[in-house]
Amino acid sequence: QNLLWSDVTGQASALPENFPRKPEVIYADKDALDSKGLGALHRRVLRRDSLRLTMLLHQGAEVNLRSRPEEGKPSITPLGLAACCVQDEEKALLISTKLLEFGAAATVEFHSDGKNFSV
C-alpha cells in the first residue's frame, strides 16, 4: 500500500488502491506553521520525537520559530514547549539540550499583563 507522508504533521495517510502512480515527494517548508499555528519543530517537541527534531535542526529549521498566538495563548518557541509541556523529564531535558545546542534563545519574555510569559 502506498503511503503519503507529511513531515509537518508527522503522520502518514493511505493513498487509494487505484492510485495511478507513485506520488511525487513534496517537502513542506520546515518553518511553515500549520493550521494550529505550530511549526514542524513544535510538533516534534510535542511528540517527544528527538530523532526527527534533530534531523530538522540539521536541515536548518528555525530553532527560535514562534507559534502563532491564539486567543488566550501567547506565541511560544520549541524550547518553551519543551520546558512547559513535555511531561517526561528525561525527554524534556534531551530535547531542550538539543535545541540549545542549535542556538535556541533561553530568554523569558513577560507580557504586559504581568502574569503570563513565554520562552
PAKE-729734 format. One line per 5 residues: number of its first residue (from 0); their letters; for each residue x, y, z of N, C-alpha, C. Coordinates in steps of 0.001 Angstrom, whole numbers, plus 524288, in hexadecimal, padded with zeros to 5 digits. Layout:
% PAKE-729734
NUM> a> X/Y/Z/X/Y/Z/X/Y/Z  ... $
***
This chain:
% PAKE-729734
0> qnllw> 8034F/7FB65/80000/80000/80000/80000/8037A/804D8/80000  80238/80886/7FC98/80526/80D6B/7FC61/8037C/810F5/800D0  8074E/8137D/80338/8062D/81733/80767/80836/81C82/805DB  8055E/82078/80737/80703/825D7/8066F/80897/827F5/80BB8  80D88/829A6/80C3D/80F9F/82B69/8113D/80F76/8314E/81184 $
5> sdvtg> 80D9E/8335E/815DE/80DB7/838F7/816CF/81191/839FA/81B31  815EE/83C94/819F9/819E9/83D8C/81DE7/8184B/841CA/821BE  8149E/84510/82026/812DA/84930/823B3/80F88/846E0/82809  80BCD/84387/826A6/80870/8413E/82AA8/80AB9/83C44/82CE9  80E6C/839E2/82A19/810C9/8350B/82BFB/80D37/83063/82B7B $
10> qasal> 80994/83098/827BB/805DE/82C5A/82713/805F4/82A6F/82176  804A8/8258D/820C0/8043F/82350/81B88/7FE88/82208/81A82  7FCED/822D0/815B4/7F797/82170/81450/7F7BE/81DEF/80F84  7F41D/81A4A/80F42/7F3FD/81688/80AF6/7F1E6/8191B/80606  7F460/817D1/801A1/7F268/81984/7FC90/7EE97/8156F/7FA8A $
15> penfp> 7EAFA/816E5/7F72A/7E745/81314/7F503/7EA27/80EB3/7F22A  7E800/80A01/7F250/7EA6F/8057F/7EFC8/7EB2B/80658/7E9EC  7E79B/80932/7E785/7E7E8/80A05/7E1DF/7EAFC/80EF0/7E073  7EE30/810C8/7E400/7F15A/8156C/7E2F1/7F4E1/81424/7DE53  7F4F5/8175F/7DA39/7F781/815EE/7D54C/7FD75/8157A/7D573 $
20> rkpev> 80014/81812/7D8F5/805C7/817EA/7D90F/807A8/8191B/7DE8E  80C98/8185D/7DF51/80ED0/819DA/7E45B/80E8B/81FC7/7E4D0  80D31/821C3/7E966/80CC5/8276F/7E9F7/81229/829FB/7E9E0  81246/82ECD/7E821/8170F/831D1/7E873/817F1/83327/7EE27  81CCE/83363/7EFAE/81E0A/834EC/7F502/81E12/83ADD/7F531 $
25> iyadk> 81AC8/83D0F/7F85A/81A71/842B8/7F8DF/81BF7/84419/7FE74  81FD7/84760/7FEF9/8219B/848ED/8041E/81EFD/84E0A/805AE  81CC4/84E10/80A38/81A74/852E0/80C44/81ED4/8565D/80E46  81DCE/85B63/80E5A/8218F/85F11/81092/82241/85DB2/81657  82706/85CA5/817F0/82802/85AE3/81D4F/826A6/85EF0/8216E $
30> dalds> 82618/863E8/81FC8/824BE/8680C/82377/81F1E/86A00/822D3  81C12/86757/81FA0/8169D/868E3/81EE3/81370/86772/823BB  80F8F/86A9C/824E7/80C01/86973/82941/8073F/8669F/8271F  80576/862A8/829F1/800D9/85FBA/82841/7FBDB/8628A/829DF  7F76C/86003/8290A/7F25D/86277/82A30/7F1A8/863A4/83001 $
35> kglga> 7F49F/8611D/8335D/7F462/8621E/83900/7F869/86629/83AB8  7FB72/86829/836EE/7FF52/86C25/83823/80480/86A0A/83A13  8058A/86505/83920/80A65/8629A/83AF0/80DD4/8611F/83652  812FA/86183/83718/816B4/85FE3/83325/81853/85A33/833F4  81B83/85845/83053/81D4B/852D8/830A0/82051/851CA/835AC $
40> lhrrv> 823A0/8557B/83758/82683/854AA/83C40/822CB/85472/840E8  81ED5/857CD/840F3/81AFB/857A9/84531/81863/85242/84573  816ED/8502F/840EA/81460/84AFF/840B8/8180C/846BB/842AB  81CF0/846FB/84130/820B6/84301/842EB/8216D/84346/848D9  82172/84805/84B03/821E8/84899/850B6/81D26/8462B/85357 $
45> lrrds> 8187D/8477B/85182/813B8/8456F/853EC/81362/83F84/85393  815A0/83D47/84F7C/815A6/8378F/84EE6/81A6A/8350D/85177  81DB9/83847/853D8/8227A/83674/85675/825E4/8334C/852AD  8262F/8352A/84DD4/828ED/83279/8499C/82E41/8350B/848B6  83201/833A3/84BFA/83722/8362E/84BB7/83A11/834C8/846B6 $
50> lrltm> 8391E/8303E/8446F/83BD2/82EBB/83FA5/83A49/83248/83B1E  83540/832E5/83A25/83388/83648/835D2/83484/83C0A/83714  83448/83D79/83C01/8359B/842C7/83D95/83B37/843F9/83C09  83EC0/84060/83D22/84441/84109/83BCC/844F5/8415C/835E6  84224/83E23/832F6/84276/83E59/82D40/840D0/843BB/82B43 $
55> llhqg> 83C86/845C0/82D52/83AB1/84AEE/82BAD/83EA9/84F2A/82D08  84104/84EC3/83191/844F5/85299/83323/849AB/8526B/82F7F  84B5D/84DBA/82E0E/84FC1/84D35/82A6B/84E5A/84F44/82504  8495C/84F26/823AB/8479E/85125/81E96/846AF/85708/81EB6  847AB/8597E/8232C/84764/85F26/82375/8423B/86168/82545 $
60> aevnl> 83EF8/85E4B/827CC/83A0B/86061/829D8/83B32/864C1/82DC0  837E6/868AD/82DCB/83893/86D37/83148/83787/86B95/836EC  83B9F/86B52/83A08/83B49/86953/83F5F/83814/86CE6/842F2  837C7/871E8/841A9/834D8/87599/844EA/82F9C/8772E/84280  82DAA/87410/83EE7/8289F/87527/83C6D/82451/87541/84089 $
65> rsrpe> 82141/8795E/84071/81CE5/879D5/84428/817E5/877D2/841B3  814AF/87550/844DD/80F8F/8739A/84310/80C25/8786C/84230  807DF/877B6/83F67/80438/87C02/83E94/800F0/87CA1/84384  800C3/8814D/845B9/7FDA1/88202/84A80/7F7D2/88168/84949  7F514/87F1F/84CEE/7EF6D/87E92/84C75/7ECFB/880DC/8514D $
70> egkps> 7E7EB/88174/85131/7E524/883C7/85597/7E673/880E7/85AA8  7E89F/883C0/85E57/7E9F8/88181/86368/7EF13/87E84/86381  7F1A9/87DF5/85EFC/7F697/87B1F/85EBE/7FAAA/87E82/85C0C  7FEE9/87FC3/85EC7/80307/882DF/85C41/80629/87F7E/85877  80931/881F8/85524/80CB1/87EFB/851BB/810F8/87C91/85523 $
75> itplg> 81327/87843/85339/8170F/87572/8564B/81AFD/872E5/852A2  81FCC/87277/85468/823E5/86FE5/8515F/823E1/86A09/85296  8269C/866EA/84F65/8271C/8615D/850A2/8298F/86072/8560C  82D61/863B9/85785/82FC1/86333/85CB1/82BB9/8643D/860FA  8287A/86821/86030/8244A/86941/863EE/82094/864B3/86485 $
80> laacc> 81F48/86234/86023/81BDD/85D95/86060/81E78/85929/8635D  82381/8585E/86254/8264F/8542F/86515/8264F/8552E/86AF4  826F3/85A23/86C70/8272E/85B7C/871FD/821E6/85AEE/874AE  81DC2/85C31/871F0/818A5/85C39/87491/81551/85770/8738B  81608/854DD/86F26/8120B/8511D/86D6E/813DE/84B7F/86CDA $
85> vqdee> 818E4/84A70/86D5C/81ACB/8450B/86CF9/81B05/842DA/8727F  8178D/83F3B/873AB/81706/83D2F/878FD/81B95/839A5/87A9C  81DB0/836BB/876F1/82211/83337/8780B/82700/83688/878A9  82900/8370B/87D71/82D6D/83A7F/87E87/83246/83911/87B6F  83340/833FD/87ABE/837D9/83248/877D1/83775/83408/8721A $
90> kalli> 832E4/83356/86FBF/83209/83504/86A58/83252/83AF4/869ED  83000/83DAB/86DB5/83018/84366/86DAA/835B2/84566/86DDB  838EF/842FA/87115/83E6A/84488/87184/8415B/84363/86C76  84076/83ED7/86A29/84302/83D63/86545/84191/8413B/860E9  83C8C/84258/86062/83AAC/845E4/85C4C/83CA2/84B6C/85D46 $
95> stkll> 83C48/84D3F/86214/83E18/85284/86361/843E9/85326/8624A  846F7/84F4B/863BE/84C98/84F70/862D3/84DC7/84FBD/85D03  84AFB/84C93/859F1/84BCD/84C9B/8544C/84A68/851F7/85204  84615/85439/853A5/84485/85964/851BC/84892/85D8B/85337  84A8E/85D4A/85802/84E83/86102/859BE/8539B/86063/856AB $
100> efgaa> 8550D/85B8F/8556D/859B9/85A97/85249/8595C/85D3F/84CF4  854A0/85DBA/84AEC/853C7/8601C/845CD/85258/865DF/84634  8533A/86834/84ABD/852AE/86DD5/84B3D/84D78/86FD9/84D28  84A53/86C8C/84FA0/84555/86E73/851BB/84663/872AB/855CD  8435B/876D2/8557C/843E1/87B21/8593C/84129/879AB/85E4D $
105> atvef> 8441E/879A3/86277/841F3/87846/8679B/8408B/87D40/86A82  83CD6/88019/86862/83B18/884FC/86ACB/8355A/8848A/86C3B  833DE/8875F/87033/82E6F/8877B/871EA/82C4F/88CE0/870C5  827C5/88D14/86E47/82547/891FE/86CE3/82033/8927C/86FF1  81FE2/89671/87346/81B1F/89742/87650/81761/89AAF/87334 $
110> hsdgk> 81273/89961/8735C/80E7A/89C41/87079/80C7C/8A0DA/873BC  809B2/8A450/87130/807FC/8A92A/873B2/80454/8A848/87853  801B9/8A3BA/87884/7FE2E/8A2BD/87CF0/8012A/8A172/881F2  8063E/8A07F/8818C/8096A/89F5E/8861E/808C7/899DC/8883B  80561/896C8/885DB/8044B/89182/887C2/80664/88D53/8841B $
115> nfsv> 80635/88E58/87F20/807C5/88A6B/87B48/80D34/88B7C/87938  80FC8/88759/8778D/814ED/887DB/8752F/81581/883B6/87101  8194A/8847A/86DA5/81A86/8808F/869BE/82066/8801D/86950  82227/87B93/86786/827BD/87A6B/8670C/82922/87A58/8615E $
***
